Amino acid sequence: MIRRFGEAPRRDQTYRLRPGAYALLPRDGQLLLTCQHTPGPDIQLPGGGIDPGESPIPALHREVYEETGWKIAAPRRVGSFRRFVFMPEYDLWAEKLCHIYVARPVLRLSAPIEPHHSALWLPTEDAVRVLGNAGDQHFAALLARLG
């Protein structure tokens, strides 16, 4: 069974399954995160939707680069969760199936290329407090406990 975070699904709403891959990117006691500035500032684990026909690992590499500008190495899956949300940027009610990986950020290639995103480094303990959804917070806290 996959743990759910956030609001329960609304009975009067139809949701589209949206699988995604997201990364915990620790380095020197900090996590590399992304801030999505629109529709409002939201600090998130870098990552996003897995395109049709795409596998999770290539999606993870692509999304982390798009949202942070960083190249990553050695991704390892640590868990998953689901959440039911409205995604205003897509005008979509989604059942997000979030696959979480831990990986090493190895090289900054550029600024983020995804519009309205910026990369930021925060101490892991601070990241746990400011991440915008409970699932991301859960996995960041797990990483913090493991050191």
NUTI-676724 format. One line per 5 residues: number of its first residue (from 1); their letters; for each residue y, z, x of N, C-alpha, C. Coordinates in steps of 0.05 Angstrom, whole numbers. Layout:
// NUTI-676724
NUM) a) Y:Z:X:Y:Z:X:Y:Z:X ~ ...
//
This chain:
// NUTI-676724
1) mirrf) -24:0:17:0:0:0:25:0:18 ~ 44:-16:11:69:-18:26:90:0:13 ~ 102:17:29:122:36:20:147:22:10 ~ 158:32:-12:183:21:-23:206:40:-17 ~ 228:29:-9:253:45:-5:274:34:-24
6) geapr) 293:51:-31:314:42:-49:307:44:-78 ~ 322:29:-94:319:30:-123:293:18:-132 ~ 283:30:-154:259:18:-167:266:-9:-179 ~ 247:-27:-180:253:-53:-193:261:-49:-222 ~ 281:-64:-231:289:-64:-259:270:-79:-276
11) rdqty) 262:-67:-298:242:-80:-316:253:-106:-328 ~ 279:-107:-331:292:-130:-344:299:-152:-325 ~ 291:-150:-300:299:-169:-279:275:-182:-266 ~ 277:-208:-261:256:-223:-246:265:-224:-217 ~ 247:-218:-199:253:-218:-170:237:-240:-156
16) rlrpg) 250:-252:-136:237:-272:-120:228:-258:-94 ~ 202:-262:-87:192:-250:-62:206:-263:-38 ~ 217:-247:-20:231:-257:3:221:-241:27 ~ 200:-252:41:191:-239:66:211:-242:88 ~ 213:-222:105:231:-223:128:220:-208:151
21) ayall) 231:-213:175:224:-200:200:249:-187:211 ~ 247:-162:219:270:-146:229:262:-131:254 ~ 282:-126:271:276:-115:297:290:-89:303 ~ 275:-70:314:286:-47:328:288:-56:357 ~ 313:-55:368:318:-65:395:330:-43:412
26) prdgq) 312:-26:423:322:-3:439:328:-11:468 ~ 349:2:479:355:-2:508:373:21:516 ~ 364:36:536:380:58:548:389:78:527 ~ 372:85:508:379:105:488:396:95:465 ~ 400:68:464:416:56:443:399:35:428
31) llltc) 409:28:404:397:6:389:417:-16:386 ~ 407:-41:389:424:-65:384:422:-70:354 ~ 444:-70:340:445:-74:311:463:-97:305 ~ 464:-105:280:483:-125:271:499:-113:248 ~ 524:-121:247:541:-114:224:547:-140:209
36) qhtpg) 539:-140:184:546:-162:166:571:-155:152 ~ 593:-170:157:619:-162:147:625:-170:118 ~ 611:-190:107:615:-197:80:588:-197:65 ~ 587:-188:41:609:-183:23:624:-157:29 ~ 613:-139:46:626:-115:55:612:-107:80
41) pdiql) 624:-90:97:611:-83:122:584:-68:116 ~ 563:-78:129:536:-67:126:522:-68:153 ~ 515:-45:164:502:-45:190:472:-46:184 ~ 459:-64:198:431:-70:193:415:-74:219 ~ 388:-72:216:371:-81:237:373:-111:238
46) pgggi) 375:-123:262:376:-153:263:351:-165:252 ~ 354:-186:237:331:-200:226:338:-213:200 ~ 318:-225:187:324:-238:162:299:-252:152 ~ 305:-270:133:284:-284:119:267:-302:136 ~ 241:-303:129:222:-321:142:222:-346:125
51) dpges) 230:-368:138:231:-394:124:204:-404:116 ~ 202:-420:94:176:-431:86:164:-446:110 ~ 138:-441:115:124:-453:137:128:-441:164 ~ 146:-421:166:152:-407:191:135:-382:193 ~ 127:-375:217:113:-350:222:132:-327:228
56) pipal) 124:-302:224:142:-280:228:154:-278:256 ~ 139:-282:278:150:-279:305:172:-300:311 ~ 167:-325:306:189:-344:310:214:-338:293 ~ 209:-329:268:231:-321:251:247:-298:263 ~ 232:-279:274:245:-256:286:263:-264:309
61) hrevy) 252:-281:327:268:-291:350:293:-306:340 ~ 290:-323:320:312:-339:310:333:-321:297 ~ 324:-303:280:343:-286:266:358:-267:284 ~ 344:-255:304:358:-237:323:379:-253:338 ~ 372:-277:347:392:-293:362:416:-300:344
66) eetgw) 410:-308:319:432:-316:301:451:-293:296 ~ 440:-269:293:456:-246:284:467:-229:307 ~ 456:-232:331:466:-216:354:473:-233:379 ~ 462:-257:381:466:-273:405:446:-266:428 ~ 428:-248:422:409:-238:443:382:-252:441
71) kiaap) 370:-256:465:342:-264:468:325:-238:470 ~ 302:-238:457:285:-215:457:257:-222:469 ~ 243:-201:477:216:-205:488:197:-184:477 ~ 171:-190:478:149:-171:472:151:-158:445 ~ 156:-173:423:157:-160:397:129:-149:389
76) rrvgs) 130:-125:378:105:-112:369:110:-101:341 ~ 93:-108:322:97:-100:294:91:-70:292 ~ 109:-55:278:106:-26:275:103:-18:246 ~ 108:-36:227:104:-29:199:118:-48:181 ~ 119:-41:155:133:-57:136:142:-39:112
81) frrfv) 160:-50:97:169:-37:72:180:-58:53 ~ 183:-50:29:195:-68:9:218:-54:-4 ~ 237:-71:-13:259:-61:-29:268:-83:-48 ~ 278:-74:-71:286:-92:-92:317:-92:-93 ~ 329:-115:-88:358:-116:-86:370:-142:-97
86) fmpey) 395:-141:-103:410:-165:-108:423:-174:-83 ~ 420:-199:-75:431:-211:-51:454:-229:-59 ~ 479:-218:-59:502:-234:-69:507:-260:-54 ~ 500:-260:-27:505:-285:-12:487:-308:-20 ~ 465:-301:-34:446:-322:-44:446:-322:-75
91) dlwae) 461:-305:-88:460:-302:-117:431:-299:-126 ~ 417:-279:-114:388:-277:-117:380:-248:-120 ~ 363:-243:-140:349:-217:-142:324:-220:-126 ~ 320:-203:-105:298:-207:-87:281:-182:-84 ~ 255:-187:-82:236:-166:-72:233:-172:-43
96) klchi) 248:-157:-26:247:-161:2:223:-147:14 ~ 206:-163:27:183:-152:42:190:-153:71 ~ 198:-130:82:210:-127:108:189:-119:129 ~ 182:-138:147:164:-132:169:181:-123:193 ~ 174:-99:203:190:-87:225:175:-89:251
101) yvarp) 190:-97:271:180:-100:299:197:-84:317 ~ 186:-76:340:202:-65:362:199:-86:384 ~ 222:-92:397:222:-112:418:243:-104:439 ~ 242:-118:461:261:-113:483:284:-133:482 ~ 309:-125:480:331:-144:483:333:-150:513
106) vlrls) 331:-176:521:330:-182:549:354:-197:560 ~ 368:-212:543:390:-229:553:409:-236:531 ~ 434:-230:535:455:-239:516:461:-268:522 ~ 455:-286:503:459:-314:507:487:-323:497 ~ 497:-310:476:522:-318:464:531:-296:444
111) apiep) 554:-301:433:562:-284:410:544:-292:386 ~ 543:-276:366:527:-283:342:536:-310:331 ~ 517:-326:323:524:-352:311:524:-351:280 ~ 512:-330:269:512:-327:240:540:-319:231 ~ 551:-333:212:578:-326:203:579:-297:193
116) hhsal) 602:-285:198:608:-258:188:589:-236:199 ~ 578:-240:223:561:-220:236:573:-213:263 ~ 570:-188:271:576:-180:298:554:-162:308 ~ 550:-163:334:529:-146:347:542:-120:356 ~ 528:-98:354:538:-73:364:515:-56:374
121) wlpte) 521:-40:394:502:-21:406:511:7:396 ~ 491:23:387:497:50:379:474:68:390 ~ 481:93:397:460:112:403:440:113:380 ~ 415:115:386:394:113:365:399:133:343 ~ 406:158:350:411:179:330:434:171:311
126) davrv) 455:158:322:477:149:305:468:126:288 ~ 452:108:299:443:86:283:428:95:258 ~ 412:116:261:396:126:238:415:133:216 ~ 438:145:222:457:154:202:473:131:189 ~ 478:109:204:497:89:193:483:64:183
131) lgnag) 457:61:188:443:37:177:445:36:147 ~ 449:13:136:456:9:108:434:11:88 ~ 409:14:97:388:18:77:367:38:87 ~ 354:51:68:336:73:75:311:64:91 ~ 302:39:87:279:29:102:286:26:131
136) dqhfa) 309:14:137:318:11:165:322:39:177 ~ 334:58:162:338:85:172:311:98:179 ~ 291:94:162:265:106:166:252:97:192 ~ 253:71:197:241:61:222:257:67:247 ~ 283:69:244:300:77:267:295:107:273
141) allar) 291:123:253:285:152:257:258:155:270 ~ 239:139:261:212:140:274:214:133:303 ~ 229:112:310:233:105:338:247:128:353 ~ 267:140:341:281:162:355:262:186:360 ~ 244:192:341:225:214:345:205:207:367
146) lg) 198:182:370:179:174:391:191:173:418 ~ 218:172:419:232:172:444:233:145:456
//
